[in-house]
């Protein structure tokens, strides 16, 4: 099936769109998937064609390997089709590279960047490290406090980075309100939408200017690639594309092919992971060892009302906080798990668990979040994969005995 990618989610169900997006006949030929085009050199029919090459800079135009070929173009085209309102998507060799590429596109020396206080730690580190080398100042804000957010703006503020839910602690902010204020202040709003993906949250229709994702996570889905993306409207997409080319960013065609393969089942995997995560979150919320479950999909959890208002889906990533105990007990719990691997990243088919202590990555927000008590600060982040939720709950239950010291 080939698909007219001028159609967007408002025209087709997501399940239909995700199957056909990016599969242009000129890139696939008579086969289902775009072949893996491994090439640095693109050949021309004549010197006239060679001289004309630099005058056209768009996906679908052969020029040189650094501008991609059908495998990368197909992935970018498919991601653009999934982002309502996007004119194009730029690919990056990792999610962090996407974040850096966006910042280096919309900011210049002397500018101020606002970053949500619960952002992914490498994003925070970039604001406090790399960007300072370019004369860019970073300020952090509490995304749950509109007054705190507005007070952080000044005449030099040029961009805002929002993440929803927040990294590790899973707060849900009012993204449309934050985006609207940024636009009123003349700043570009950037959303890290890796948690929900465009299937669970459409950023551009809600006022966001640039939506980025770590494709390493859900889109790849199999823990075997590193990729990132940024999607935007016409003017910002052109700027992102130009800066990415100036920086020499290009993604491997093999990784692009793997991401395309993962993309075709994204909706199915997200639905299964979210269903299992919610079942596990509900079970944890009734356990005496647990002080708080930080899962936006869970009724009564922090941010659930905003999640229900703005989101159309979720995923398998959430956190919880133990009731009392210490770091050693929390670590015993994780070490006792048999079906959860211990490792960074998430969004793959396998379940993972890591210890979390977000207070070291916060400037304006507190940890643990209310209503936990002072001693309830030792947390765990779970990435729920495709295993049976019943088996995962049984695994967690036996690991809780290790937490209790039994």
Secondary structure, 3 states (H helix, E strand, C coil): CCCCCCCCCCCCCHHHHHHHCCCCHHHHCCCCCCCCCCCCCCCCCCHHHHHHHCCCCCCCCCCCHHHCCHHHHHHHHHHHHHCCCCCEEEEECCHHHHHHHHHHHHCCCCCEEEEECCCCHHHHHHHHCHHHHHCCEEEEECCCCHHHHHHCCCCCEEEEEEECCCCCCCCCCCHHHHHHHHHHCCCEEEEECCCCHHHHCCCHHHCCCEEEEECCCCCCCCCCCCCEEEEECHHHHHHHHHHHHHCCCCCCHHHHHHHHHHHCCHHHHHHHHHHHHHHHHHHHHCCCCEEEEECCCCCCCCCHHHHHHHCCCCCCEEEEEECCCCHHHHHHHHHHCCCCEECCCCCCCCCEEEEECHHHHCCCCCCCCCCCCCCCCCEEEEECCCCCHHHHHHHHHHHHHHHCCC
